[in-house]
């Protein structure tokens, strides 16, 4: 009897070993316990975007991740939706750690300029994406300003895209990006550039597609005239007429409000008058 009991005990032990090895108990599905957000941004961008804002947008995209089964959470969909939802987000990466933490890595981009229409204000990024903002918030951040009679958003029926392309060209230029910080479009769609460094207003006109050629002519003019007369000699320079710069001297504007026309071939004469 004892021998039989011993044999049965061995068989039971062997069975338990087999069950433990070949039929492991099913583990519980991992649950999201925490969300860890890291913003890779410079000091300027930090004033525009926060971890709390990113978390709120993630919750709006695919409900609150905390408490969700990890395998049921579509991180790829949230990544793409977050980049589409927030123009300040240039790149993002979501992944789960073994401990159930949802890790969110976000690269941000700083706006290129501020657009102010008659109705609203927007931050515009380098990819020409718009971020709605209030006028009060817009004034806190030092950005080049584009304003005036501008229709937004850009469509095939307005000239806003061409305006943006002209502004981007100027701001990306190593010289003009420093010279000009204000871009104004009047009711006749004339574009004017100005800035504290320039010290004068430049009239581009209505054809914004030739701004590169116009500014090349301006560069030649300034290289010849500024050493003789200084950078504050003129209050306004009009580049509307091809190959000709119509300059309004600052003293003349104060006294007679007239102007003089200086073509590329006439610039040497202007230098002689300056002497």
PAZAPA-4460 file (N, C-alpha, C; in steps of 0.05 Angstrom, whole numbers, plus 32768, in hexadecimal, padded with zeros to 4 digits):
% residues 275
    n_x    n_y    n_z   ca_x   ca_y   ca_z    c_x    c_y    c_z   seq   type   mol
   8011   7FE8   8000   8000   8000   8000   8011   8019   8000     1      X     A
   8026   8018   8010   8038   802F   8011   8046   8033   7FF6     2      X     A
   804D   801C   7FEA   805A   801E   7FD0   8048   802A   7FBC     3      X     A
   802E   8023   7FBC   801B   802E   7FAA   8017   804C   7FAE     4      X     A
   8016   8054   7FC8   8013   8070   7FCE   802C   8080   7FC5     5      X     A
   8043   8074   7FC8   805C   8081   7FBF   805C   8085   7FA1     6      X     A
   8053   8070   7F93   8052   8072   7F76   803F   8088   7F6C     7      X     A
   8027   8088   7F7A   8014   809D   7F72   801E   80B9   7F78     8      X     A
   802D   80BB   7F8E   8038   80D6   7F95   804C   80DF   7F80     9      X     A
   805D   80CC   7F77   8070   80D2   7F62   8062   80DB   7F48    10      X     A
   804D   80CC   7F41   803E   80D2   7F29   8031   80EE   7F2B    11      X     A
   8026   80F4   7F42   801A   810E   7F46   802E   8125   7F44    12      X     A
   8045   8120   7F50   805B   8134   7F4F   8064   8138   7F32    13      X     A
   8067   8122   7F24   806F   8124   7F08   805A   8133   7EF7    14      X     A
   8041   812E   7EFD   802B   813C   7EEE   802C   815A   7EF3    15      X     A
   8030   8161   7F0D   8031   817D   7F13   8049   818B   7F06    16      X     A
   805F   817D   7F04   8077   8188   7EF6   8071   818C   7ED8    17      X     A
   8064   8179   7ECC   805D   817B   7EB0   8049   8192   7EAB    18      X     A
   8036   8194   7EBD   8022   81AA   7EBA   8030   81C5   7EBD    19      X     A
   8042   81C7   7ED0   8050   81E0   7ED5   8062   81E8   7EBD    20      X     A
   806E   81D4   7EB0   8080   81D9   7E9A   8072   81DE   7E80    21      X     A
   805E   81CF   7E7A   8051   81D0   7E60   8037   81DE   7E5F    22      X     A
   802C   81E4   7E75   8012   81F2   7E76   8014   820A   7E8A    23      X     A
   8025   821D   7E84   8029   8234   7E96   800F   8244   7E98    24      X     A
   800C   8250   7EAF   7FF4   8261   7EB3   7FF6   827A   7EA2    25      X     A
   7FE0   8282   7E98   7FDF   829A   7E87   7FE4   82B3   7E97    26      X     A
   7FF8   82C3   7E8F   7FFE   82DC   7E9D   7FE9   82F1   7E97    27      X     A
   7FE5   8303   7EAA   7FD3   8319   7EA6   7FDF   832D   7E92    28      X     A
   7FCD   8338   7E81   7FD6   834B   7E6D   7FE1   8364   7E7B    29      X     A
   7FF8   836F   7E72   8003   8387   7E7E   7FF1   839F   7E7B    30      X     A
   7FEF   83AF   7E90   7FDE   83C6   7E91   7FEF   83E0   7E91    31      X     A
   7FE6   83F4   7E83   7FF4   840E   7E84   7FF1   841A   7E9F    32      X     A
   8007   841F   7EAC   8007   842A   7EC8   800D   8448   7EC9    33      X     A
   801B   8452   7EB5   8025   846D   7EB7   802B   8478   7E9B    34      X     A
   802A   8492   7E98   8032   849F   7E7F   8049   84B2   7E84    35      X     A
   8060   84AD   7E77   8078   84BD   7E7A   807D   84CD   7E61    36      X     A
   807B   84E7   7E63   807D   84F9   7E4B   8097   8509   7E4D    37      X     A
   80A6   8508   7E37   80BF   8517   7E35   80BE   8529   7E1D    38      X     A
   80C1   8543   7E21   80C1   8557   7E0B   80DD   855F   7E04    39      X     A
   80E4   855A   7DEB   80FE   8562   7DE1   80FB   857D   7DD3    40      X     A
   80FD   8593   7DE2   80F7   85AD   7DD7   810B   85C1   7DE2    41      X     A
   810E   85D8   7DD3   8120   85ED   7DDD   8110   85FF   7DF0    42      X     A
   811D   8613   7DFA   8111   8625   7E0E   80F9   8634   7E02    43      X     A
   80FB   863B   7DE8   80E5   8649   7DDB   80CC   8638   7DD9    44      X     A
   80CF   861F   7DD1   80B8   860D   7DCD   80AB   8606   7DE7    45      X     A
   80BB   8606   7DFD   80AF   85FE   7E17   8099   8612   7E20    46      X     A
   809A   862A   7E16   8086   863E   7E1D   806C   8639   7E0E    47      X     A
   806C   8628   7DFA   8055   8623   7DEA   8047   8608   7DEE    48      X     A
   8056   85F5   7DF9   804B   85DA   7DFB   8054   85CE   7E16    49      X     A
   8043   85BE   7E22   8049   85B2   7E3C   8043   8594   7E3C    50      X     A
   804D   8586   7E50   8047   856A   7E53   8029   8565   7E58    51      X     A
   801D   8577   7E68   8001   8575   7E6D   7FF0   8577   7E54    52      X     A
   7FF9   8589   7E42   7FEA   858C   7E29   7FED   8572   7E18    53      X     A
   8005   8567   7E16   8009   854E   7E07   7FF8   8538   7E12    54      X     A
   7FF7   8535   7E2D   7FE8   8520   7E3A   7FCA   8523   7E34    55      X     A
   7FC1   853C   7E35   7FA4   8541   7E2F   7F9E   8539   7E12    56      X     A
   7FAF   853F   7E00   7FAA   8538   7DE4   7FAB   851A   7DDF    57      X     A
   7FBD   850C   7DED   7FBE   84EF   7DEC   7FA4   84E3   7DF6    58      X     A
   7F9B   84ED   7E0C   7F81   84E3   7E17   7F6A   84E8   7E04    59      X     A
   7F6B   84FE   7DF6   7F55   8504   7DE3   7F56   84F3   7DCA    60      X     A
   7F6E   84EA   7DC3   7F72   84DA   7DAB   7F68   84BE   7DAF    61      X     A
   7F6F   84B1   7DC5   7F68   8495   7DC9   7F62   848F   7DE7    62      X     A
   7F53   84A0   7DF3   7F4B   849D   7E0F   7F63   849C   7E22    63      X     A
   7F5F   849A   7E3B   7F74   849A   7E4F   7F83   8480   7E4E    64      X     A
   7F9E   8480   7E49   7FAD   8467   7E47   7FB0   8458   7E61    65      X     A
   7FB1   8466   7E78   7FB5   8459   7E91   7F9E   8447   7E98    66      X     A
   7FA5   842E   7E9E   7F90   841A   7EA4   7F89   8409   7E8C    67      X     A
   7F93   8411   7E75   7F8D   8402   7E5C   7FA1   83EA   7E5A    68      X     A
   7F98   83D4   7E4D   7FAA   83BE   7E47   7FBD   83C8   7E31    69      X     A
   7FD6   83C3   7E36   7FEB   83CD   7E24   7FE7   83C5   7E07    70      X     A
   7FE0   83AC   7E03   7FDD   83A2   7DE7   7FC5   83AE   7DD9    71      X     A
   7FB3   83BA   7DE8   7F9B   83C6   7DDB   7F9F   83E3   7DD4    72      X     A
   7FB6   83EE   7DDB   7FBB   840A   7DD6   7FCC   840D   7DBC    73      X     A
   7FC1   841C   7DA9   7FCE   841F   7D8F   7FE1   8437   7D90    74      X     A
   7FFA   8433   7D96   800D   8449   7D98   8012   8457   7D7D    75      X     A
   8012   8447   7D68   8018   8453   7D4D   8002   8467   7D46    76      X     A
   7FE9   8460   7D4B   7FD3   8471   7D44   7FD4   848B   7D54    77      X     A
   7FDC   8489   7D6E   7FDD   84A0   7D7F   7FF4   84B2   7D76    78      X     A
   800B   84A7   7D6D   8021   84B6   7D63   8019   84C8   7D4C    79      X     A
   800D   84BB   7D38   8005   84CA   7D20   7FF0   84DF   7D26    80      X     A
   7FDD   84D8   7D37   7FC7   84EA   7D3E   7FD2   8502   7D4D    81      X     A
   7FE6   84FE   7D5F   7FF1   8514   7D6E   8000   8527   7D5D    82      X     A
   800F   851D   7D49   801D   852F   7D37   8009   853F   7D25    83      X     A
   7FF3   8533   7D1E   7FDF   8541   7D0E   7FD0   8555   7D1F    84      X     A
   7FCC   854F   7D38   7FBC   8560   7D4A   7FCB   8579   7D53    85      X     A
   7FE5   8576   7D58   7FF5   858C   7D63   800B   8593   7D50    86      X     A
   800A   85AA   7D44   801E   85B3   7D30   8039   85B8   7D3D    87      X     A
   803A   85BB   7D57   8054   85BF   7D64   8064   85A5   7D67    88      X     A
   8056   858F   7D64   8063   8574   7D66   806F   856D   7D4B    89      X     A
   8089   856C   7D49   8096   8564   7D30   809A   8546   7D2E    90      X     A
   809D   8539   7D45   80A1   851C   7D46   809A   8511   7D61    91      X     A
   808E   84F9   7D62   8088   84ED   7D7C   808B   84CF   7D7B    92      X     A
   8091   84C3   7D91   8095   84A6   7D93   8088   849C   7DAD    93      X     A
   8076   8489   7DAB   8069   847D   7DC2   8070   845F   7DC4    94      X     A
   8077   8456   7DDC   807D   843A   7DE0   8078   8433   7DFD    95      X     A
   8073   8419   7E02   806E   8410   7E1E   8088   8403   7E28    96      X     A
   808E   8409   7E41   80A4   83FC   7E4F   809A   83E3   7E5D    97      X     A
   80AC   83D1   7E64   80A3   83B7   7E71   8093   83BB   7E8A    98      X     A
   8096   83D2   7E98   8087   83D6   7EB1   806C   83E2   7EAC    99      X     A
   8064   83E5   7E93   8049   83F0   7E8C   8048   840E   7E89   100      X     A
   805F   841B   7E89   8060   8438   7E85   805F   843F   7E67   101      X     A
   804C   8450   7E60   804B   845A   7E44   805F   8471   7E42   102      X     A
   8074   846D   7E32   8088   8482   7E2F   8082   8492   7E16   103      X     A
   8081   84AC   7E19   807A   84BE   7E03   8092   84D1   7DFF   104      X     A
   809E   84D0   7DE7   80B4   84E1   7DE0   80AB   84F4   7DCA   105      X     A
   80AC   850E   7DCF   80A2   8522   7DBC   80B7   8536   7DB5   106      X     A
   80BC   853A   7D9B   80CD   854F   7D91   80BB   8566   7D88   107      X     A
   80C1   857E   7D91   80B0   8595   7D8A   80BF   85A8   7D77   108      X     A
   80AF   85B9   7D6A   80BB   85CD   7D58   80B0   85E8   7D5F   109      X     A
   80C1   85FC   7D5C   80B9   8617   7D63   80AD   8625   7D4A   110      X     A
   8098   8635   7D4E   808B   8642   7D37   809F   8654   7D28   111      X     A
   809A   8657   7D0E   80AB   8668   7CFE   80A3   8685   7CFF   112      X     A
   8089   868A   7CFF   8080   86A6   7D01   8063   86A6   7D0C   113      X     A
   805A   86BE   7D13   803F   86C3   7D1C   802E   86CF   7D06   114      X     A
   8018   86C4   7D01   8005   86CE   7CED   7FEE   86DB   7CFB   115      X     A
   7FE8   86F4   7CF5   7FD1   8702   7D00   7FBF   870C   7CEA   116      X     A
   7FA8   86FF   7CE8   7F94   8708   7CD5   7F82   871C   7CE3   117      X     A
   7F6E   8726   7CD5   7F5B   8738   7CE2   7F4A   872B   7CF7   118      X     A
   7F48   8710   7CF6   7F37   8702   7D09   7F47   86F2   7D1E   119      X     A
   7F5C   86E4   7D15   7F69   86D1   7D27   7F88   86D4   7D26   120      X     A
   7F95   86C5   7D38   7FB2   86C4   7D38   7FBB   86A7   7D38   121      X     A
   7FD1   86A1   7D2A   7FDB   8686   7D27   7FF9   8686   7D29   122      X     A
   8004   8671   7D35   8020   866B   7D33   8023   865A   7D1A   123      X     A
   8037   8661   7D08   803B   8652   7CF0   8057   8644   7CF2   124      X     A
   8057   862A   7CEE   8070   861B   7CF0   807F   861B   7CD5   125      X     A
   8097   8610   7CD6   80A8   860F   7CBD   809A   85FF   7CA7   126      X     A
   8089   85EC   7CAF   807A   85DC   7C9B   8060   85EA   7C94   127      X     A
   805D   8603   7C9C   8045   8613   7C96   802C   8608   7CA2   128      X     A
   802E   85FB   7CB8   8017   85F2   7CC8   8010   8607   7CDC   129      X     A
   7FF6   860B   7CE1   7FED   8620   7CF2   7FE5   8616   7D0D   130      X     A
   7FEB   8626   7D22   7FE3   8620   7D3D   7FD3   8637   7D47   131      X     A
   7FB9   8634   7D4A   7FA8   864B   7D54   7FB2   8654   7D6F   132      X     A
   7FB1   866E   7D73   7FB9   8679   7D8D   7FA9   8693   7D91   133      X     A
   7FAA   869D   7DA9   7F9D   86B6   7DAF   7FB1   86CD   7DAA   134      X     A
   7FA7   86E5   7DA6   7FB8   86FC   7DA2   7FC9   8701   7DBA   135      X     A
   7FBE   86FD   7DD2   7FCD   8701   7DEB   7FE5   86EF   7DED   136      X     A
   7FE0   86D5   7DE7   7FF6   86C1   7DE9   800B   86C6   7DD3   137      X     A
   8001   86CF   7DBC   8013   86D3   7DA5   8028   86E9   7DAB   138      X     A
   8020   86FD   7DBA   8032   8713   7DC0   8048   870C   7DD4   139      X     A
   8045   86F6   7DE2   8058   86EE   7DF6   8072   86E3   7DE9   140      X     A
   806E   86D7   7DD1   8084   86C9   7DC4   8090   86DB   7DAD   141      X     A
   80AA   86E1   7DAE   80B6   86F1   7D99   80B9   86E2   7D7F   142      X     A
   80A7   86E8   7D6C   80A8   86DB   7D52   80A5   86F0   7D3C   143      X     A
   80AF   86EB   7D24   80A9   86FD   7D0D   808B   86FE   7D0A   144      X     A
   8081   8715   7D02   8064   871A   7D00   805C   871E   7CE3   145      X     A
   8048   870E   7CDB   803C   8711   7CC1   801F   8719   7CC5   146      X     A
   8017   8730   7CBA   7FFC   873B   7CC1   7FF1   874C   7CAA   147      X     A
   7FD8   8753   7CAD   7FCB   8764   7C99   7FB3   8756   7C8C   148      X     A
   7FAF   875D   7C73   7F98   8752   7C63   7F9F   8737   7C58   149      X     A
   7F9E   8723   7C6A   7FA7   8708   7C63   7F8F   86F5   7C67   150      X     A
   7F8A   86E4   7C53   7F75   86D0   7C55   7F81   86B6   7C60   151      X     A
   7F73   86AA   7C73   7F7C   8691   7C7E   7F64   867F   7C82   152      X     A
   7F67   8665   7C7B   7F80   8656   7C73   7F86   865A   7C55   153      X     A
   7F9F   8652   7C4D   7FA6   8654   7C31   7F94   8642   7C20   154      X     A
   7F8B   864C   7C0A   7F7B   863D   7BF6   7F85   8643   7BDA   155      X     A
   7F79   8635   7BC7   7F80   863A   7BAB   7F75   8655   7BA2   156      X     A
   7F63   8661   7BB2   7F57   867A   7BAA   7F62   8693   7BB7   157      X     A
   7F77   868F   7BC8   7F84   86A6   7BD4   7FA2   86A4   7BD1   158      X     A
   7FB0   86B8   7BDA   7FCD   86B9   7BD5   7FDD   86B4   7BEF   159      X     A
   7FD1   86A8   7C02   7FDD   86A5   7C1C   7FF5   8692   7C1B   160      X     A
   7FF3   867D   7C0B   800A   866A   7C09   8022   8678   7BFD   161      X     A
   801E   8688   7BE9   8034   8696   7BDD   8041   86AA   7BF1   162      X     A
   8030   86B6   7C01   803A   86C8   7C16   804B   86B9   7C2A   163      X     A
   8041   86A2   7C33   8051   8692   7C46   806C   868A   7C3A   164      X     A
   806C   8682   7C21   8085   867A   7C14   8099   8691   7C13   165      X     A
   808E   86A9   7C0E   80A0   86C0   7C0D   80AB   86C6   7C29   166      X     A
   809A   86C4   7C3D   80A3   86C9   7C59   80B8   86B4   7C61   167      X     A
   80B3   869B   7C5B   80C6   8686   7C61   80E1   868B   7C54   168      X     A
   80E0   8694   7C3B   80FA   869A   7C2D   8109   86B0   7C3B   169      X     A
   80FB   86C5   7C43   8109   86DB   7C50   8114   86D3   7C6B   170      X     A
   8104   86C5   7C7B   810D   86BD   7C96   8124   86A9   7C95   171      X     A
   8125   8699   7C80   813B   8685   7C7E   8155   8691   7C73   172      X     A
   8153   86A9   7C68   816A   86B5   7C5C   817D   86BF   7C72   173      X     A
   8197   86BA   7C70   81AA   86C2   7C85   81AB   86E0   7C8B   174      X     A
   81A5   86F0   7C77   81A5   870D   7C7B   8189   8718   7C80   175      X     A
   8177   8712   7C6E   815C   871E   7C70   814C   8713   7C88   176      X     A
   8153   86FB   7C90   8146   86F0   7CA8   814C   8700   7CC1   177      X     A
   8163   870E   7CC1   816A   8720   7CD7   815F   873C   7CD3   178      X     A
   815F   8745   7CBA   8155   8760   7CB3   8138   8763   7CB9   179      X     A
   8127   8750   7CB0   810A   8754   7CB0   80FC   8742   7CC3   180      X     A
   80EA   874D   7CD2   80DA   873E   7CE6   80BC   8743   7CE3   181      X     A
   80B4   8757   7CD3   8098   875E   7CD0   8091   875C   7CB2   182      X     A
   807B   874F   7CAC   8071   874C   7C91   8054   8755   7C90   183      X     A
   804F   876B   7C82   8034   8777   7C82   8029   8776   7C65   184      X     A
   8010   876D   7C63   8001   876D   7C4A   7FEA   8781   7C4C   185      X     A
   7FEA   8796   7C3B   7FD5   87AA   7C3C   7FBC   87A0   7C2D   186      X     A
   7FA9   87B1   7C2C   7F8F   87AA   7C20   7F91   87A6   7C02   187      X     A
   7FA6   87B0   7BF5   7FAA   87AC   7BD8   7FBD   8795   7BD3   188      X     A
   7FC4   8786   7BE8   7FD5   876E   7BE6   7FF2   8775   7BE1   189      X     A
   7FFA   878D   7BE7   8017   8794   7BE6   8024   878A   7BFF   190      X     A
   803C   877E   7BFC   804B   8773   7C12   8061   8786   7C1A   191      X     A
   8063   878C   7C34   8078   879D   7C3F   8088   878E   7C54   192      X     A
   80A2   8791   7C53   80B4   8785   7C67   80C1   879B   7C78   193      X     A
   80C3   8796   7C92   80D0   87A9   7CA3   80DC   879A   7CBB   194      X     A
   80EC   87A8   7CCB   80F8   879C   7CE2   810B   87AF   7CF0   195      X     A
   8111   87AA   7D09   8121   87BC   7D19   813E   87BD   7D0E   196      X     A
   8148   87A7   7D03   8163   87A7   7CF9   8164   87B6   7CDE   197      X     A
   8150   87B2   7CCD   8150   87C0   7CB4   814E   87DE   7CB7   198      X     A
   813B   87E7   7CC8   8138   8803   7CCD   8129   8811   7CB7   199      X     A
   811F   8803   7CA3   8110   880E   7C8D   80FB   87FA   7C84   200      X     A
   80E8   8804   7C74   80D3   87F3   7C69   80D9   87ED   7C4C   201      X     A
   80D6   87D3   7C45   80DA   87CB   7C29   80BF   87C3   7C1D   202      X     A
   80B9   87CF   7C07   80A0   87C8   7BF9   80A5   87B4   7BE3   203      X     A
   809A   879C   7BE7   809E   8786   7BD3   808A   8788   7BBD   204      X     A
   8071   8790   7BC3   805C   8792   7BAF   804A   877A   7BB0   205      X     A
   803C   8774   7B9A   8028   875F   7B9A   8032   8745   7B8F   206      X     A
   8048   8746   7B80   8053   872D   7B75   8068   8722   7B89   207      X     A
   8061   870F   7B99   8073   8705   7BAE   8085   86EF   7BA4   208      X     A
   8081   86E6   7B8C   8091   86D0   7B82   80AD   86D9   7B79   209      X     A
   80B1   86F3   7B76   80CB   86FD   7B6E   80DB   8709   7B85   210      X     A
   80D4   8702   7B9D   80E0   870F   7BB4   80FE   8709   7BB6   211      X     A
   8107   86F2   7BAD   8123   86EC   7BAD   8133   86FF   7B9B   212      X     A
   8129   8703   7B83   8136   8716   7B71   8135   8733   7B7C   213      X     A
   811F   873A   7B87   811C   8755   7B92   8130   875A   7BA9   214      X     A
   8133   8746   7BBA   8145   8749   7BD1   8162   8748   7BC8   215      X     A
   8168   873A   7BB2   8183   873B   7BA8   818A   8757   7B9E   216      X     A
   8177   8764   7B91   817B   8780   7B88   817E   8792   7BA0   217      X     A
   816F   878D   7BB5   8171   879D   7BCE   818C   879A   7BDA   218      X     A
   8196   8781   7BDA   81B1   877C   7BE6   81C6   878C   7BD7   219      X     A
   81C5   878C   7BBD   81D8   879B   7BAD   81D6   87B9   7BB3   220      X     A
   81BE   87C3   7BB5   81BA   87DF   7BBB   81C6   87E6   7BD6   221      X     A
   81C0   87D6   7BEB   81C9   87DC   7C05   81E8   87DA   7C07   222      X     A
   81F3   87C7   7BF9   8210   87C4   7BFA   821F   87DC   7BEF   223      X     A
   8212   87EB   7BDD   821E   8803   7BD2   8217   881C   7BE1   224      X     A
   81FF   881D   7BEB   81F6   8837   7BF7   81FB   8838   7C15   225      X     A
   81F7   8822   7C23   81F9   8823   7C40   8215   882D   7C4A   226      X     A
   822B   8824   7C3E   8245   882E   7C48   8248   884C   7C45   227      X     A
   8239   8858   7C32   823B   8875   7C2E   8227   8885   7C3E   228      X     A
   820F   887A   7C40   81F9   888A   7C4C   81EF   887E   7C67   229      X     A
   81F7   8866   7C6D   81EE   885A   7C86   81D4   884A   7C82   230      X     A
   81CE   8839   7C95   81B6   8827   7C92   819C   8836   7C97   231      X     A
   819D   884D   7CA4   8184   885C   7CAA   817F   8873   7C97   232      X     A
   818C   8873   7C80   8189   8889   7C6D   816D   8889   7C60   233      X     A
   8161   8871   7C5E   8147   8870   7C51   8131   8865   7C64   234      X     A
   811A   886F   7C5F   8103   8866   7C6F   80F3   8850   7C60   235      X     A
   80F5   8851   7C45   80E6   883D   7C35   80F5   8838   7C1B   236      X     A
   80F5   881E   7C13   8101   8816   7BFA   80EC   8805   7BEB   237      X     A
   80E5   880E   7BD4   80D1   87FF   7BC4   80DE   87EF   7BAE   238      X     A
   80D7   87D5   7BAE   80E3   87C3   7B9A   80CF   87BA   7B85   239      X     A
   80BA   87C8   7B82   80A4   87C0   7B70   80AD   87C0   7B53   240      X     A
   80BC   87D5   7B4B   80C4   87D7   7B2F   80DD   87C5   7B2B   241      X     A
   80DC   87B2   7B19   80F4   87A0   7B14   810D   87B0   7B0D   242      X     A
   8123   87AA   7B1A   813C   87B7   7B13   813F   87D3   7B1E   243      X     A
   812C   87DC   7B2E   812D   87F8   7B37   8124   87F8   7B54   244      X     A
   8132   8807   7B64   812A   880B   7B81   8123   8828   7B85   245      X     A
   810A   882C   7B8E   8101   8847   7B94   8105   884C   7BB2   246      X     A
   8117   885D   7BB8   811F   8862   7BD3   8114   887C   7BDE   247      X     A
   810A   887C   7BF5   8101   8894   7C03   8114   889B   7C19   248      X     A
   8125   88AF   7C15   8138   88B7   7C2A   8129   88C0   7C43   249      X     A
   8134   88BA   7C5A   8126   88C1   7C73   8122   88DF   7C76   250      X     A
   8136   88EF   7C70   8133   890C   7C73   811F   8917   7C5F   251      X     A
   811F   890C   7C47   810D   8915   7C32   80F0   890F   7C3A   252      X     A
   80EC   88F7   7C47   80D1   88F0   7C4F   80C7   8903   7C64   253      X     A
   80D9   890C   7C76   80D0   891D   7C8B   80C9   8939   7C81   254      X     A
   80D6   8942   7C6B   80D2   895D   7C62   80BE   895F   7C4B   255      X     A
   80C1   894E   7C36   80B0   8951   7C1E   80A0   8939   7C18   256      X     A
   80A6   8922   7C26   8098   8909   7C21   809A   8900   7C04   257      X     A
   80AF   8908   7BF6   80B4   88FF   7BDB   80C7   88E8   7BDB   258      X     A
   80CD   88DD   7BC3   80E0   88C7   7BC2   80F1   88C9   7BA9   259      X     A
   8107   88BA   7BA8   8117   88BA   7B91   811A   889D   7B87   260      X     A
   811E   889B   7B6D   811F   8881   7B60   813D   887A   7B5B   261      X     A
   8145   8863   7B64   8161   885B   7B60   8161   8840   7B53   262      X     A
   816A   883F   7B3A   816C   8825   7B2C   8187   8819   7B32   263      X     A
   818B   8800   7B29   81A4   87F2   7B2E   81BB   8801   7B21   264      X     A
   81B6   880D   7B0A   81CB   881C   7AFB   81CF   8837   7B07   265      X     A
   81BC   8841   7B16   81BE   885C   7B22   81CB   885C   7B3E   266      X     A
   81D2   8844   7B48   81DB   8843   7B64   81F6   8851   7B67   267      X     A
   8207   8850   7B53   8221   885E   7B55   821C   887C   7B58   268      X     A
   8208   8887   7B4A   8202   88A3   7B4C   81F8   88AA   7B69   269      X     A
   81E9   8897   7B74   81DF   889B   7B8F   81F7   889C   7BA3   270      X     A
   820B   888C   7B9E   8222   888C   7BAF   8231   88A7   7BAD   271      X     A
   8232   88B2   7B94   823F   88CB   7B91   8230   88E1   7B9F   272      X     A
   8216   88E0   7B9E   8206   88F4   7BAD   820A   88F1   7BCB   273      X     A
   820E   88D8   7BD4   8212   88D4   7BF0   822C   88E0   7BFA   274      X     A
   8240   88E0   7BE8   825A   88EC   7BF0   8258   890A   7BF1   275      X     A
***
